[in-house]
Amino acid sequence: MNPNDASPSADPDILVIDVLDEDAGLADVEDSRGRTYQVPAEWLPGAADGAAYRVQVGRSGVTFTPDPDGARALRERSKQTLLDFSDEPGT
């Protein structure tokens, strides 16, 4: 997800809210690349713990679209990464 990339990604990133801090107005999120960070909760429509979003970066900015299957997809991707890692020679 490169904000300087003017063309929309063919495979948008997924964000999943790990923890929503309503007092601070921040959401701790994990993306489909395994990175964790905080974003303002007001950027995420219907923000709630476990909610998932497709992230599209384009000329007009960043769009967060709710994705009901996003959390499951992120878990499956994480499981596959672990399986791939454990299948490497010498492990």
JOLINCOR-V256300 format. One record per residue. N is the residue number from 1. RES is the residue in three letters. SS is DSSP state (a for helix, b for strand, c for the rest). OMEGA is omega as a letter, one per 30 degrees, with the letter a starting at -180 (* if undefined). D_LAST is the distance of its C-alpha to the last C-alpha in Angstrom with 2 decimals. Layout:
((N;RES;SS;OMEGA;D_LAST) (N;RES;SS;OMEGA;D_LAST))
//
This chain:
((1;MET;c;a;31.18) (2;ASN;c;a;33.39) (3;PRO;c;l;36.83) (4;ASN;c;l;38.34) (5;ASP;c;a;37.42) (6;ALA;c;a;40.71) (7;SER;c;l;39.41) (8;PRO;c;l;37.95) (9;SER;c;l;34.30) (10;ALA;c;l;33.82) (11;ASP;c;a;30.84) (12;PRO;c;l;31.88) (13;ASP;b;l;29.57) (14;ILE;b;l;29.46) (15;LEU;b;l;30.29) (16;VAL;b;l;30.05) (17;ILE;b;l;32.05) (18;ASP;b;a;30.08) (19;VAL;b;l;33.16) (20;LEU;b;l;36.72) (21;ASP;b;a;38.90) (22;GLU;c;l;42.34) (23;ASP;c;a;44.17) (24;ALA;c;a;42.52) (25;GLY;c;a;42.41) (26;LEU;b;l;38.75) (27;ALA;b;l;35.76) (28;ASP;b;a;32.21) (29;VAL;b;l;30.26) (30;GLU;b;l;26.79) (31;ASP;b;a;26.64) (32;SER;c;l;24.58) (33;ARG;c;l;22.67) (34;GLY;c;l;21.56) (35;ARG;c;l;24.29) (36;THR;b;l;26.58) (37;TYR;b;l;30.18) (38;GLN;b;l;33.73) (39;VAL;b;l;36.40) (40;PRO;b;a;39.99) (41;ALA;a;a;40.23) (42;GLU;a;l;43.43) (43;TRP;a;a;41.50) (44;LEU;c;a;39.79) (45;PRO;c;l;42.28) (46;GLY;c;a;42.25) (47;ALA;c;l;39.62) (48;ALA;c;l;38.13) (49;ASP;c;l;34.93) (50;GLY;c;l;32.45) (51;ALA;c;a;34.57) (52;ALA;b;a;32.92) (53;TYR;b;l;34.37) (54;ARG;b;a;34.01) (55;VAL;b;l;34.51) (56;GLN;b;l;36.67) (57;VAL;b;a;37.58) (58;GLY;b;a;40.75) (59;ARG;c;a;43.93) (60;SER;c;l;45.42) (61;GLY;b;a;42.51) (62;VAL;b;l;39.69) (63;THR;b;l;40.12) (64;PHE;b;a;38.28) (65;THR;b;l;38.86) (66;PRO;b;a;38.06) (67;ASP;c;a;35.50) (68;PRO;c;a;35.59) (69;ASP;c;a;32.33) (70;GLY;a;a;30.50) (71;ALA;a;l;28.75) (72;ARG;a;a;27.41) (73;ALA;a;l;26.28) (74;LEU;a;l;24.45) (75;ARG;a;l;22.67) (76;GLU;a;l;21.69) (77;ARG;a;l;20.42) (78;SER;a;l;18.33) (79;LYS;a;a;16.86) (80;GLN;a;l;16.09) (81;THR;a;l;14.40) (82;LEU;a;l;12.05) (83;LEU;a;l;11.47) (84;ASP;a;a;11.02) (85;PHE;a;a;8.48) (86;SER;a;l;6.32) (87;ASP;c;a;7.20) (88;GLU;c;l;6.16) (89;PRO;c;l;5.64) (90;GLY;c;l;3.79) (91;THR;c;*;0.00))
//
